[in-house]
């Protein structure tokens, strides 16, 4: 799967949206309901009422992209339904899209230079 880079900013809308909406309507929702900018490069994640569906929109520099996924079995592990958005790391988004529990994914280790004993 093609996924976001390590430094990608990911925002999840925690309340389900109407999944008939396309990329333009979802971008308008980002602006109107969440105070965000769908054209900033941030990845916005939306859930349907059914837990097995997800849509993502993001601006890639040349156009607004839309990705949709429906799991064949089971459902995505979603945060509790409330108003607003929450932030995920790129690794957590990858786990979410695979149908895994994203809450078990923690930030990666930062590379460190080897210590030379002297």
N, C-alpha and C positions, 0 to 999 in steps of 0.2 A: 504494500500500500504506500502511496505517496503521502507523506505526512508533513507536519510543520517542523520547522527547524527548532533547535534547542532554545533559542531566545524568543520564540513566538509568544505573543500575548494572546491568551484565550479567555473569553468571557462566556459564561453559561447563563442563559435566561432560565430561571428556575421555575417559572410558571409556563404550563403548556400553551402552545400557539396553534392557530388554525393551520393545518398542514396543506391547505390549498394555496397558501401564499407562496409566491415566487420570490426571486431574489430582490426585486425592487420593493415589493411590499414588506419584506423582512428588513431591508435597509431602512425604510421609513419607520418601522417599528423600533429599530435600534435608536434612531434619533428621537422619536416622540416619547417613547416609554422609558428608555434607559439612559438618555442623555449622552449617548455615545455617537461615534462617527464611523459608519460602516465602510468608509473610504480611507481609513487610517492604517490599514494593514492588520488590525486586530481581527482575530477569528472569533466570530459570534456563533454560538451553539444553541440550537433550539430543539425542544422536545415536543412530541405530540402527546395527546391524552393517553394513547397507548404507549407503554414503556419500550416497545420494540422498534421505535422509529426516531431518527435524528436527522436534522438538517444543519448544515454549516454554511455561513457566507463569509467571504473575505475579499478584500481588494488586493489583487496581485500586482498592481502597478499599471496594468493595461486594461483591466475590466473587473467587473464584479463576478466572483465565482460562487457557485452553488454546488454543494455536495449533499446528497441524501443517501441514507442507509437504512435498511430494514433487516433486522436479525431474523433468521429462519427459525431459530429456537430460542426461548428465553427472552430476556429483556435487558435493556441497558440499566446500569446502576445509577440512578439519578439522585441528586440531593433532594431534601425535603422541599415540597412546593411552598413557595412564598413569593412575595413581590421582590423584584430587583434582579440583580445579576451577581454571580460569584466568579472568582478567578481560578483558573486551573493552570498547571504547568503543561508544557508540550507533552511530557511523559505521561501525565495524568490523562490528557486528551487521547493519546494513543491507547491507553488502557481502556478508557471509556468506549472508544470506537471498536475495540475488539470484544466488547461485552464483559470485560473484567471489572473488578471492583477498584475503581480509580483511587479510592481512599487509602488503599494499601501501597500506593506508589509515592515514594518520598523523593525529595530533591537528590540529584546525583552528587557524587563526590567531585570536589574541585581538584584539578590536577595540581600536584605539588612537585617542585624540583627535588631530586634526590639530595639527601643530606650527606655530605662527605665528612667522614670521621677524620679528625686531624690530630 
